[in-house]
Amino acid sequence: MAQAPETPATRFLTAHKIAFTPHLYDYEAHGGTRVSSRELGVEEHHVIKTLVMEDENKKPLLVLQHGDRTVSTKELARQTGRKKIEPCKPDVAERHTGYMVGGTSPFGTKKTMPVFVERTVLDLEWMYVNGGRRGFLVCIRPADLVKAVGAQPVDVALDK
């Protein structure tokens, strides 16, 4: 297996003394968490996607959601005290995070922004989240996610 890349995300995790294990896989465009879970042999529920959203004032925020669920943006807006939340366009998401869409990590982003996490993610023993490059996930404990980025729990999951 190829050596794991050094990314802003892995530098962030190392600097904050967050233990992680790197996992590379063959990236497929538009394959999402279905492909990464299959390639790594883990449940899609444990692969956490990092979604870049913006509120009615175009202020960015990150939402971490199980790979086998989607986000209710209406419920997210309600729970976070915003009028409206919608996904960012890919070029805008890349400007906010410094990462290519498909390789967005909640760690080491270009801009500091609020991070929200589906509450049930915090019940997992381990989670797999993007390590800052397409085809690269890091496995960490959900409690370390909260410690590292101050992720705030929300209940916004919808079945796919």
C-alpha positions as CSV (number, residue, x, y, z in Angstrom):
1,M,0.0,0.0,0.0
2,A,1.2,3.5,-0.8
3,Q,2.3,5.7,2.0
4,A,-0.4,8.0,3.5
5,P,-0.1,11.6,2.2
6,E,0.7,14.5,4.4
7,T,-2.2,17.0,4.2
8,P,-3.3,20.1,6.1
9,A,-5.7,17.6,7.9
10,T,-3.0,15.2,9.0
11,R,-0.7,18.1,10.1
12,F,-3.6,19.5,12.1
13,L,-4.3,16.1,13.8
14,T,-0.6,15.6,14.6
15,A,-0.3,19.1,16.0
16,H,-3.3,18.6,18.2
17,K,-2.1,15.2,19.3
18,I,-5.1,13.4,17.9
19,A,-4.4,9.7,17.2
20,F,-5.5,8.5,13.8
21,T,-4.9,5.7,11.4
22,P,-4.6,6.5,7.6
23,H,-6.6,4.6,5.0
24,L,-6.0,4.9,1.3
25,Y,-8.5,3.6,-1.3
26,D,-9.1,3.9,-5.0
27,Y,-11.2,7.0,-5.4
28,E,-14.2,7.0,-7.8
29,A,-15.7,10.3,-8.9
30,H,-19.2,10.6,-7.6
31,G,-18.8,7.3,-5.7
32,G,-19.1,8.9,-2.3
33,T,-19.1,7.0,1.0
34,R,-20.6,3.9,-0.8
35,V,-17.2,3.4,-2.6
36,S,-15.0,4.2,0.4
37,S,-16.9,1.9,2.7
38,R,-16.7,-0.9,0.1
39,E,-13.0,-0.4,-0.6
40,L,-12.1,-0.3,3.2
41,G,-14.5,-3.0,4.2
42,V,-16.3,-1.0,6.8
43,E,-20.0,-0.1,7.2
44,E,-21.1,3.0,5.3
45,H,-22.7,4.2,8.6
46,H,-19.1,4.6,10.0
47,V,-17.8,6.6,7.1
48,I,-18.6,10.2,7.9
49,K,-19.0,12.7,5.1
50,T,-17.9,16.4,5.5
51,L,-20.5,18.7,3.9
52,V,-19.8,22.4,3.4
53,M,-22.9,24.5,3.8
54,E,-23.7,28.2,4.0
55,D,-26.4,30.2,5.8
56,E,-28.6,33.0,4.6
57,N,-25.6,35.4,5.1
58,K,-23.3,33.2,3.0
59,K,-21.4,32.3,6.2
60,P,-19.9,28.8,5.8
61,L,-20.3,25.9,8.2
62,L,-19.4,22.2,8.2
63,V,-21.8,19.3,8.8
64,L,-20.6,15.8,9.5
65,Q,-23.1,13.1,8.6
66,H,-23.2,9.3,8.4
67,G,-22.4,8.1,4.9
68,D,-25.8,6.3,4.7
69,R,-27.8,9.4,5.7
70,T,-28.5,12.8,4.3
71,V,-28.9,16.2,6.1
72,S,-32.2,18.0,6.6
73,T,-31.0,21.5,5.9
74,K,-34.3,22.9,7.2
75,E,-33.8,21.1,10.6
76,L,-30.1,22.1,10.7
77,A,-31.1,25.8,10.2
78,R,-33.7,25.5,13.0
79,Q,-31.3,23.8,15.4
80,T,-28.5,26.3,14.8
81,G,-30.6,29.4,14.9
82,R,-30.3,30.3,11.2
83,K,-33.0,31.2,8.8
84,K,-31.7,29.1,5.9
85,I,-28.9,26.7,5.2
86,E,-28.0,25.2,1.8
87,P,-25.0,23.3,0.4
88,C,-22.2,25.5,-1.1
89,K,-21.4,25.3,-4.7
90,P,-18.2,23.2,-5.2
91,D,-16.0,26.2,-6.1
92,V,-17.2,28.1,-3.0
93,A,-16.7,25.0,-0.8
94,E,-13.1,24.7,-2.0
95,R,-12.4,28.4,-1.3
96,H,-13.7,28.0,2.2
97,T,-11.9,24.8,3.1
98,G,-8.9,24.7,0.8
99,Y,-9.8,21.1,-0.1
100,M,-11.2,19.7,-3.4
101,V,-14.7,18.5,-3.2
102,G,-14.5,14.7,-2.6
103,G,-11.4,15.3,-0.4
104,T,-12.9,17.8,2.2
105,S,-11.8,17.2,5.8
106,P,-13.1,19.0,8.9
107,F,-9.5,19.3,10.0
108,G,-7.0,22.0,8.9
109,T,-9.5,24.0,6.8
110,K,-8.4,27.3,5.2
111,K,-11.1,29.2,7.1
112,T,-12.2,28.5,10.7
113,M,-15.9,27.8,10.7
114,P,-18.5,26.1,13.0
115,V,-18.6,22.3,12.8
116,F,-21.8,20.4,13.5
117,V,-21.9,16.6,13.8
118,E,-24.9,14.3,13.7
119,R,-25.4,13.3,17.4
120,T,-25.4,9.5,16.6
121,V,-21.9,9.8,15.1
122,L,-20.7,10.4,18.7
123,D,-22.0,7.0,19.7
124,L,-19.6,5.2,17.4
125,E,-16.4,3.7,18.7
126,W,-14.5,4.7,15.6
127,M,-15.3,6.9,12.6
128,Y,-13.7,7.3,9.2
129,V,-13.5,10.8,7.9
130,N,-11.7,12.4,5.0
131,G,-8.1,13.0,5.5
132,G,-7.8,16.0,3.1
133,R,-7.4,14.2,-0.2
134,R,-9.6,12.2,-2.5
135,G,-9.2,8.5,-1.8
136,F,-7.8,9.1,1.8
137,L,-9.7,8.7,5.0
138,V,-8.5,8.8,8.6
139,C,-9.9,6.7,11.4
140,I,-10.4,8.5,14.7
141,R,-12.5,8.4,17.8
142,P,-15.6,10.7,17.7
143,A,-14.6,12.2,21.0
144,D,-11.4,13.4,19.4
145,L,-13.4,15.1,16.7
146,V,-15.2,17.1,19.3
147,K,-11.9,17.9,21.1
148,A,-10.1,18.9,17.9
149,V,-12.7,21.1,16.2
150,G,-15.4,21.7,18.9
151,A,-18.0,19.9,16.8
152,Q,-21.5,20.6,18.2
153,P,-24.1,17.8,18.1
154,V,-27.3,18.1,16.0
155,D,-30.1,15.8,15.1
156,V,-30.6,16.4,11.4
157,A,-30.2,12.9,9.7
158,L,-32.6,11.7,7.1
159,D,-32.5,8.3,5.4
160,K,-31.1,8.4,1.9
